[in-house]
């Protein structure tokens, strides 16, 4: 009898965990966009691959994507670690699509803005488009 009750409890716990994971909405699009921006700044290509949809992976597997990016940026290490701060400016979210605008304050006091397009796929938000935007306050004061 005790074995049957224990088995029933284990099965119910497993079902509850499956339901909890299925209902978990994952990170919101703004958090994914911030993670994407920070991953670029750190030249963390494994994270970039994980946060990107196939549109931004150029048809490459994770190992190929990471190896290609590392090789390309090995000659330009100064392109990493440029951001002093990354902030969300606007997040517009639909049921399965979102647009996130970010503001990056760089260490040289300039400002860069970007627009990230995200889609919800397989229960998580993925970046499917990325575009740098003109930053009106990027011009030096004078």
N, C-alpha and C positions, 0 to 999 in steps of 0.2 A: 504494500500500500504506500509506504513512504517513497519507494522508488518511483511509483506512478505519479505521485504528487510532485516530486522533484523533477521528473521528466517534463511534466506539464508546465511547471514554473520556468524551466529552461527554455522550452518552446515559446512560451508567452513572452519571455524576455527577448528572445531572438526576433520575434515578430515586432515587438515594440522598437527594437533598435533599427530594423529595416524601415519601419514607418518613419522613425525620427530622421534617418538619413535621407529618405525620399522627400521629406517635407523641408529639409534644410535648404534655404534659398542661397546659401553660399555667400561670398562677399558681395556687397553692393557694387554697382559699376564705378562709382567714384573711388572706392578703395582699390579696385582692380587697376584703374587708370593711374592712381598714385604709385602703385607697385610697379607698373610698367615704366613710368617716368624714372623712378629710382633705379630700376634694373638697368635702363639705358645709361644712366649717369654712372653707375658702378661697372658698366660693361659686363653685366651678369647675363650672359646669353642663354644659360639654361633656364633661368626664370623668364626671360623674354619669350623663349619658345613655348613655355608652359602657359603664358598669358596670351599668346597670339593664336588667332585662328589660322587655318591653312593659307588664307590670302596673304599673310605676312611671312609665311615660312618658305615661300618660293619653291614649294614641292619637295623640300628637303626633310629627311628624317632628323630627329633630335641630334644624334651624334654628328651628322653632316652639317647641320645648321650651326651648331656650337663651334665645330672645328673651323668652318669657313669664316665665321664672324671673328673668332679669336685670331686667325691668321690675318684677316684684313685689318683689325685694330691693333695688332702687335706692332705694326709700323707707326701707329698714331696713338700712343698711350696718353698723350696730352688731351685727348678727346674725352677721357673719363674724369669723373670727379669735378665737373664744372659747376654743378648746382650748389648753391648755398641753402636754398629753400624751394620747395615745390608746394603749390597750393591749388586747391580746386577753385575755379571761378564760377563754373556753372555745370550743373548736371541735369540733363533732360532725359527722363527714363520713360520708356513705353513698356509694354508687356514683354517683348523679346528683343528690343533694340534700345540703345542709349547713345547719347552724344555727351561727351565730357570735355570741357575746356579747362586747361590748366595754365598756370602762370609759374614760370621758373625764374627765380632770381639767381643770377650767376655770380660767381666769386669776383668777376671783374665789374660788378655793379650794373651790368646790363640785364635786360629782361627779355625772355623769350616766352611766347605763348604757343600752345598747341591745341589741336582738336583731335580727340580720339573717338572713333566710332566703335561701339561694342555691340555684340549680339549674344543673347543667351543661347547656349548650345549644351546639351547634355547636363542641364542643371547648373551650369556655371557661365559667368560672363567672360567673353574672350574679346580681345582687341582685334578688329578686322580692318581698321583703317587708321592712319596716323598722318597728320598734316601739321607742319609748323605754320604759325600765323604771324602776321606782322604785329609787332608790339608797339603801340603808339608812344609809350613812355620809355622805349628803349633808346631813344636819341639822347645824347648827352645834354645836360642842362647848359644853357649858355646865355 
